[in-house]
Amino acid sequence: MIHHGSLLIRDCLFTLRSLPKDLTRKVPCLVALPKTHLCIINSEFVGCSGNLTAAIVSINATSCVISASRFQRFRGGAIYSIGHGGDPARGKKPSEFLIQDCSISDCMLMGVYLQGYGAKQVVLRLKIYHILGIGIRVHKGNRSKIKGCDIVKCRTGIELLSGDPYVCFNTIKQSQESGIVTIAKNGLRCDGLFRYNNIIQNKDHGILIAGENNHSRFEKNFSISSNRLSGIKLIEGATAILKANHIFGNFNQGILLTETTSAYIEQNDIYKNFKANIAFGGEGSSDTVILRNRIHDSRAEGIFIIESGFSWIHANEIYGNNDGIVMFDSSPLLLANDITENSRSGVVAGGCSFPRIERNLIAHNIMTGLFFRDEARTKCFNNKVRRIGNQICQYYQEQYLTITTKSPRERWTGRSFR
């Protein structure tokens, strides 16, 4: 335990293998307290699987630097950093914490734990693998930076609890559950920015976003793919910004918004997901905006909507799916989309749907351009609808179909309505 002063550790081995078994409290190798400076270079720390051991615990230390070291077999977690963001009004500087070029393996509870309101720990180029718990956990109010890490075969890669970290250039793969989990805990706002990451081959969802007041942002991620369930899933009232990501090859939906959730989805490339590329609906989903995305080559729907209010779907390229857009009991605005070359229908409206379809190109869909059934009604303005299949518009139960205020400039080519 370091109370005051400075400590430099270089080329050392710390082991807790000789501890008696079944101790009742957590046993750390090193503890750094306030007003201390700790520097660890090229050292190795080995825990004991029979006890709740930890490698390093930093509690508001003035500075802590860990570089090129190895940590393994810590049942209670390898690295704990509890810092503070400082107080400029009182001349109090923030605590400094840096860990880089280290490997953490075969731990149980977690790999790295980051805590402290406003604290800005820096985590660079770690290799974290075979963790039975969480690879990296970021706690409330923390503003850490996590960059260039490989997080492999953990239960969860990164877990964010109402924090605001910047997470970039990481690879998170083969997690036993979800790759990244962000949670707005107890209603506290969650703001994380995730950029340029690869989130692949996880056994649940690639990304799980949960809780009211969750406004996590996922932008320009290289790959959210090959996950056993959905690429991105929102639950429990979450609201997220999803922009310029590549989301493909997931075994369920590309993006799934459950009841009470909504998202701003812009400029993503979403393709080749086994179920719908985008699926949303239910209470609270009417705030969803889908803008300027490429949505293509799904085995099911490009966009699937159920029991949604006035969501906005604008300027998307939707092609090569089984169906372009399928809606039930929903009233979205479809504006200036290109809905082409889908295997069955361009737009399918069922139940009590009442969409507004304006300035879209609906062309070269194999079976039907527009397909209305049940009590679906619509307003169509200034669309260009062409066909190569049987008809441009097909419907069941003719007495319930209404195409309202059809503009004189509307262009329909091919066979007219049945």
N, C-alpha and C positions, 0 to 999 in steps of 0.2 A: 504494500500500500504506500503510495507516494502522497505525502501531505503538502510539502513545499519544495521548491527548488526544481532542478532539472535532472533528467535521467536519459542517457543514451545507451541503447542496447543494440549490439551488432554481432551477427554470426553466433547466436546463442540458441540453445535448446531448452525449452521449458516443458516438463512433463508432469502430469498428475496421476500417472498409472499406479503409484504406490499408495494412494489414499485407501483407507479402509472403506469397505462397501457400505452402502445404504446410509450415508450421512443425511441428515434431515434438512440441511440448508444448502443454498447455492455456494459453490466454492470457485472463486476466480483465480486465475494466475496473477494478474496485475490489476490494481485499482488506482486510477489517477483522479485525485480530488482537486478542488479549486486552487488556483495559484501555483499550478505545476506545469512543467513542460516535459513532454514525453516524446521520444523519438526511437522507433524500432526499425531496424534495417536488416534484411536477409536473415531472419530468425525463424525458428520452428516452434510451434506450440501444439502439444498433444494432450488431449483430455482423457477422461476415464468414463467408460460407458456405464459403469455401475453407480455413478453419482451424478448429481445435477451440477456439472462443472461449466465454467465459462472461461474464455481466454483473457479478454481485456474489457474492463469496465471503465469508461471515462465519464466522470460526473462534473460537468462545468469546468473541466481543465482549461487552463489558458490556451494551451496548444497541444495537439496530439497528432503525430505523423507516423503512419505505419506504411512501410514500403517493402516490396519484394519478400514477403514472409508467407509462411504456410500454417494453416490451422486445420486440425482434424480431430474428430471423435469427441466433440463437446456436446454433451447431452443437453445442457441448458442454453446453448447458443454460443457463437464464437465471439462476436464483437457487439458491445453495447456502448452507444454514444449518446449521452444526455447533455445537451448544450443549451445555450441561450443566445438570443439575438442582440444582446447589448442594450444600452440605454444612452444614446448620445446626449440627452439633456443632463445626465449626471456624470458624463465622461466615462461611462462603463463600456469597454470594448466587447464585441461579441467573441464567444469562444471559437477557437479554430480547430477543425478536425479534418484530416486528410488520410484516406487509405487508398493505396494504389498498387497495382501489379502484384496482388496477393491471390492465393488460392485458399478456398474454404470448402471442406468436404466432410462427408459422413457425420454431420451433426444432426441433432434431433429437433430441438425447438425452433431454431431459426439460424440463419447465417449472420446477418447484420441487422441491428435494431437502431433506428435513428429517431430521437425524440428531442423536444425542446421548441417552445413557441418562438418562431422567427429565426431559429438556428439554421445555419447554412453549411452543413457538413458536405464534404466533397468525396464521392466514391468513384474511383476511376479504374477501369480495366481489371476488374476482379473476375476470377473463375470460381463460380459457386456451383457445386454439383453434389448430388446424392444427399440432399437435406430432407429429412422426414417431415419438417415443418415448412416454414416460409423462407424463401431465399433472402429477400430484403423487406423489412417492414418499416414504413414511414408513418410516424404518429402525428397527433393533432398539432396543427399550426406549423409544422416543420417545413422548411424551404430548402431542402438539400438538393444537390445536383448529383445525378447518377448517370455515368457515361461510360460506354464501351465495355460493359460487363457481359459475360457469358453465364447464363443461369440455366442449368440443365438438370432435369430429373429431380426437381423439388416437388413438394406437395403443391405449393403455389409459388410462382416466380417472384412477383412483387405485389405486396399488399399495402394499400394506401388508406389510412384512416383519417379523414378530414384534414389532410395536409395540402401543401402546395409545392411539390417538388418539380424539378425539371429533369425529365428522364429521356435520354437520347442515345442513339447508336448502340443499343443493347440487343442481344439475342436471347430470347426466352423460349425454350422449347422443351417438349417431353415432360411437362408438369403432370403430376398425378391428378390435379384438379384444373383450375383455370390458370392461364399464364399470368394475367394481370387482373387484380381485383381492387376496385376503388369503392370505398364506402363512406357515405356521409353519416357519421355516427352521432346519434342523439340530436339530429337536426343541424349540427355544425357544418358550415359550408366546406365543400371539398373541391379544391381547384388544383388539379395536376395538369401539366403539359407534357405530353408524350410525343416525341418526334423521332423519325428515322430509325425505328426499331423493327426487328423481325420477331413476330410472335407466331410460332409454328408448332404443329404436331403435339398440341396439348390434349389431354384426355377428356377435359370438359370444354369450356368455352375458351376462345383465345383471350377475350377481354370481358370481364363482368363488371358492370357499373350499377351501383345500388344506392338507394336512399334518397329521400327528399333533400333538396338543396345541394345535390351533387352536380357540379358543372365541369366535369373533367373534359379535357380537350385532347383529341387524338388527331394529329396532323402529319401528313407526309410520311407515314410509316411505310417501309419498303414492302413488307409482307405480313399479312394477317391471314394465314392459310393452313390448310390440312389439319384443322382442329376437329376433334371428334364430334363436338356439338356445333354451336354457332361461332362465327368469327367474332362478333360483338353482340352482347346481350345487355339490355337495360331492364332493371326491375325496381319495384318499390318507389315509384315516383321520381326516378332520376331523370335528369336532362343533360344531354351531352352535345358537344360540337365534334363532328366527324368530318374532316376535310382533307382531301387529296391523299387518301390512303389506297393501297392495293389490297383488296379483300377477295380471296378466291380459294376454291378447292376445299371449302369446309363441308363437313358431312351433314349439317343441318342448314340453317339459313346463313346468309352472309351477314346481315344485320337484322336483329330481332328486337323489337320494342314491345314489351308486354304492357298490359293495362296500367294506366296512370303514368306512363313514361312518354317522353317525346325527345326529338333530336333535330339538330340542324345538320343536314347531310349535303355536302357540297364537293364537287369535283373529284369524287372517288371513282376508282375503276373497280367495279364489283362484278365478278364473273365466275362461271363454272362451279357455283355452289350447288349441292345436291338437292336442296329444297329452294325456296324462294330466295332470290338475291336480297330483297328487302321485304320484311313482313312487319306490319304494325296494326294496331287497332285497340279499341276499348276506350274507356273513360280517360280523358286527359291527353289522348293522342292527337287531337286536332291541331296542336301547336307544331306538329312535325312539318318541316320544310325539306323537300328533296330537290336540289338545284344543280343543274349542269353536271350530272353524273353520266358515266358510261355503264350501263346495266345490261349485261349480255350473257348468252350461252349458259343459262341455268337449265337444269333438267325439269324445273317446275316453272313458277311464275317469275317474271322480272320483278314486279312489285305486287304484293298481296296485301289487301286492306280489308279489315272486317270491323264493323261497328265503330267507324271513325267519323268525326265531324268534318269540318272544313279544313282539311290539310291541303298543302300547296305543293304541286308537282310541276316543275317548270324547267323547260329547256334541257331535258335529258335525252340521251340516245339510248333507246331500249330496243334491242334487236337480238335475234338468235335464241330467244327463250322458248319454252313450250307455249306459254301465253305471255303477252306483253304486260298488261295490267289487269288484275282480277280484283273485283271489289264486291263486298256483300254488306248491305245496310249502311252504306257510307256515302258521303257527299263531298268528294275532293274536287279541287280545281285542277284540271289537266290543261296546261297552257304551254304552247310552243314546243311540244315534244316531238321527236322523231321516233315513231313506233313502227318498226319495219322488220320483215323477214322472220317473224316468229312462226313456230311450227303449227300452231292452231289459230288463235284469235289475237288481234291486236289489243282490243279492250273488251273485257267481259264485265257486265254489271248485273248483279242478281239481288234478290231480296227486295228491300225498299230503298235501294240506292237512288240518289238524285245528283249525279255528277254534272259539273259544268265543263264542257269539252270545247276548247277554243284555240284556234290557230295551230292545230297539230297536223303533222304529216303522218297518215296512217296508210301504209302502202306495203304491198307484196307480202302480206301475211298469208300463209298457205291455205287456211280454211276460210276465216271470216275476219273482216276488218273490225266491225263493231258487233258485239253479241249481247243482246239484252234479254233477260228472262225474269220470271216472277213479276213483281210490281215495280220494276226499275223504270225510272223516267230520266230524261236528260235534257239539257240545253246545249245546242251545238252552234258554234259561230265560226265561220271563216276557216274551216278545216279543208285539207286536201286528202281525200280518201280514194285510194286506188286498190285494185285487187289483182291477184293471179289465181285465186281459188274459186269457190262456188259463188259467193256473194259478198257484197261489201257490208251488208247489215242483215242480221238474222235475229229473230226473236220468237219467244214462245208466248202464248196467251195474249193475242193481239189486242184485246180490249184494255189491257193495262199499260200498253206502250204509248208514251207521248214524247215526240221530239218537238220541243217548243221553240218558237221564234227563230226558225231556221233562216239564216241570213241570205239575202239575194246573191251575195258573193260566194256562198258556199259552193265548193266544187266537188261533185261526185262523179267518178268515172266507173265504168263497168255496169253491171246489172243494177237496177233500182231496187228499192225495198221490196221484200216479198209481200 
